[in-house]
Amino acid sequence: MRVQRIALKPDLTSNSIDVDLSLLQPLVQKYKGKKGIAISLLQGAQDIYGFIPAIVFEYLSQETGIELSTLFGVATFYTQFRLKPVGENIIKICHGTACHVQNATAVGEAIQEILNVKDGETTSDSLFTLESVACLGCCSLAPVMMIGSDTYGNLDATKARKIIKEYQKEETN
């Protein structure tokens, strides 16, 4: 007996932003007809929109013939892909062994408190997205966080709050 799979459609209304799908045409033309293009397509789409809106999955599937489930599977497997909008500044807090031992948890809690977000969330003003990561490769500076491409080390809760307040101050000016 063979089990028939049921095709599920994603909720294409989950992202309430206007998406100009024509921006994807050069990307699709570049890869259409080639093998093993799912990651490249998704990376390109994310570069265009900053994340991958749900409707983009359907468009890419229709244009390339890649199953919708394959595209979703790739996007949800790899942490580099974002399925919802992120803040202007992405804060990555390292929770690798060295940072964990040096109390990265306290740093993360302080940032959550000052921004009023949980791990993985974006502030209501879309200024910050907070992410816990496994390692930033700066073990000698533990605990460490990155904001964009800027790295901050030897942190404690007070230093982390001060850094966040400086970013907020810069944004209001």
C-alpha positions as CSV (number, residue, x, y, z in Angstrom):
1,M,0.0,0.0,0.0
2,R,1.4,3.4,-1.0
3,V,0.7,6.5,1.2
4,Q,-0.3,9.5,-0.8
5,R,1.2,12.8,0.4
6,I,-1.1,15.8,0.9
7,A,0.2,19.0,-0.6
8,L,0.0,21.8,1.9
9,K,-0.2,25.4,0.8
10,P,1.6,28.0,2.9
11,D,-0.3,30.9,4.4
12,L,0.6,33.6,1.9
13,T,-1.1,36.3,3.9
14,S,1.3,35.9,6.9
15,N,3.5,38.8,5.7
16,S,1.6,41.9,5.4
17,I,4.0,43.8,3.3
18,D,3.9,44.6,-0.4
19,V,6.2,42.4,-2.3
20,D,7.4,43.4,-5.8
21,L,7.9,39.9,-7.3
22,S,9.4,41.5,-10.5
23,L,12.6,42.1,-8.5
24,L,13.1,38.3,-8.6
25,Q,13.1,38.0,-12.4
26,P,16.8,38.5,-12.9
27,L,17.5,36.0,-10.1
28,V,15.2,33.4,-11.7
29,Q,16.7,33.9,-15.1
30,K,20.2,33.4,-13.7
31,Y,19.4,30.0,-12.2
32,K,16.4,28.7,-14.2
33,G,17.0,25.2,-15.6
34,K,20.1,24.6,-13.5
35,K,20.4,21.8,-10.8
36,G,20.9,22.4,-7.1
37,I,19.7,26.0,-7.1
38,A,17.4,26.2,-4.1
39,I,20.0,27.7,-1.7
40,S,21.2,30.2,-4.3
41,L,17.6,31.3,-5.1
42,L,16.7,31.7,-1.4
43,Q,19.9,33.6,-0.7
44,G,19.2,35.9,-3.6
45,A,15.6,36.5,-2.5
46,Q,16.7,37.2,1.0
47,D,19.2,39.7,-0.3
48,I,16.4,41.5,-2.2
49,Y,13.8,41.7,0.6
50,G,15.9,41.3,3.8
51,F,13.9,38.1,4.6
52,I,11.9,35.6,2.5
53,P,8.3,36.6,2.3
54,A,5.9,33.6,2.0
55,I,4.6,34.6,-1.4
56,V,8.2,34.5,-2.7
57,F,8.3,30.7,-2.1
58,E,5.3,30.2,-4.3
59,Y,6.7,32.4,-7.0
60,L,10.1,30.7,-7.0
61,S,8.4,27.3,-7.1
62,Q,6.2,28.2,-10.0
63,E,9.0,29.8,-12.0
64,T,11.6,27.1,-11.4
65,G,9.6,23.9,-10.9
66,I,11.2,23.3,-7.5
67,E,8.6,21.8,-5.2
68,L,7.3,24.3,-2.6
69,S,8.0,21.8,0.2
70,T,11.7,21.6,-1.0
71,L,12.1,25.4,-0.8
72,F,10.5,25.6,2.6
73,G,12.5,22.6,3.8
74,V,15.8,24.3,2.8
75,A,14.7,27.7,4.3
76,T,13.7,26.2,7.6
77,F,16.8,23.9,7.8
78,Y,19.4,26.5,7.4
79,T,19.6,29.2,10.1
80,Q,20.8,31.8,7.6
81,F,17.3,32.2,6.2
82,R,14.7,34.5,7.7
83,L,11.0,34.0,7.2
84,K,10.0,37.2,8.8
85,P,11.3,40.8,8.8
86,V,14.2,41.6,11.1
87,G,15.3,44.8,12.7
88,E,17.8,47.3,11.3
89,N,20.4,46.0,13.8
90,I,20.8,42.3,14.5
91,I,22.2,41.6,17.9
92,K,23.9,38.2,18.1
93,I,24.7,37.0,21.6
94,C,27.2,34.2,21.7
95,H,26.3,31.2,23.9
96,G,29.3,29.0,23.1
97,T,31.2,27.3,25.9
98,A,33.6,30.2,26.7
99,C,30.8,32.8,26.7
100,H,28.4,30.6,28.6
101,V,31.0,30.0,31.3
102,Q,31.6,33.8,31.5
103,N,27.8,34.4,32.0
104,A,26.5,35.2,28.6
105,T,23.1,34.4,30.0
106,A,23.1,37.6,32.1
107,V,24.2,39.6,29.1
108,G,21.3,38.2,27.1
109,E,18.8,38.8,29.9
110,A,19.9,42.4,30.3
111,I,19.4,43.0,26.6
112,Q,16.0,41.3,26.6
113,E,15.0,43.6,29.5
114,I,16.2,46.8,27.9
115,L,14.7,46.1,24.5
116,N,11.6,44.3,25.9
117,V,12.0,41.4,23.5
118,K,12.7,37.7,23.8
119,D,15.3,35.7,21.9
120,G,14.5,35.7,18.2
121,E,12.1,38.7,18.4
122,T,12.3,42.2,16.8
123,T,11.6,45.4,18.7
124,S,8.3,47.1,17.9
125,D,10.2,50.0,16.3
126,S,12.0,47.4,14.0
127,L,15.4,48.8,15.3
128,F,16.7,45.6,16.8
129,T,16.4,41.8,16.4
130,L,17.9,39.7,19.2
131,E,19.4,36.3,18.3
132,S,21.3,33.8,20.4
133,V,24.0,32.0,18.4
134,A,26.2,29.0,19.2
135,C,29.5,30.7,18.6
136,L,30.9,33.9,17.2
137,G,34.5,32.7,17.2
138,C,35.8,35.3,19.7
139,C,36.3,33.0,22.7
140,S,39.2,35.1,24.1
141,L,36.8,38.0,24.5
142,A,34.0,36.1,26.2
143,P,31.2,36.9,26.7
144,V,30.7,38.5,23.3
145,M,27.9,40.0,21.2
146,M,27.8,41.4,17.7
147,I,25.6,44.2,16.5
148,G,25.8,44.1,12.7
149,S,29.5,43.7,12.0
150,D,30.7,45.3,15.3
151,T,31.9,43.0,18.0
152,Y,31.8,43.8,21.7
153,G,33.7,41.6,24.1
154,N,34.4,41.2,27.8
155,L,30.7,42.1,28.5
156,D,28.6,42.1,31.6
157,A,25.0,43.2,31.9
158,T,25.9,46.8,32.6
159,K,28.3,47.1,29.6
160,A,25.7,45.5,27.3
161,R,22.9,47.9,28.4
162,K,25.3,50.8,27.8
163,I,26.1,49.7,24.3
164,I,22.4,49.2,23.5
165,K,21.6,52.7,24.9
166,E,24.3,54.2,22.6
167,Y,22.7,52.6,19.5
168,Q,19.3,53.8,20.6
169,K,20.7,57.3,21.1
170,E,22.3,57.3,17.7
171,E,19.0,56.3,16.1
172,T,17.1,59.1,17.7
173,N,19.6,61.7,16.4
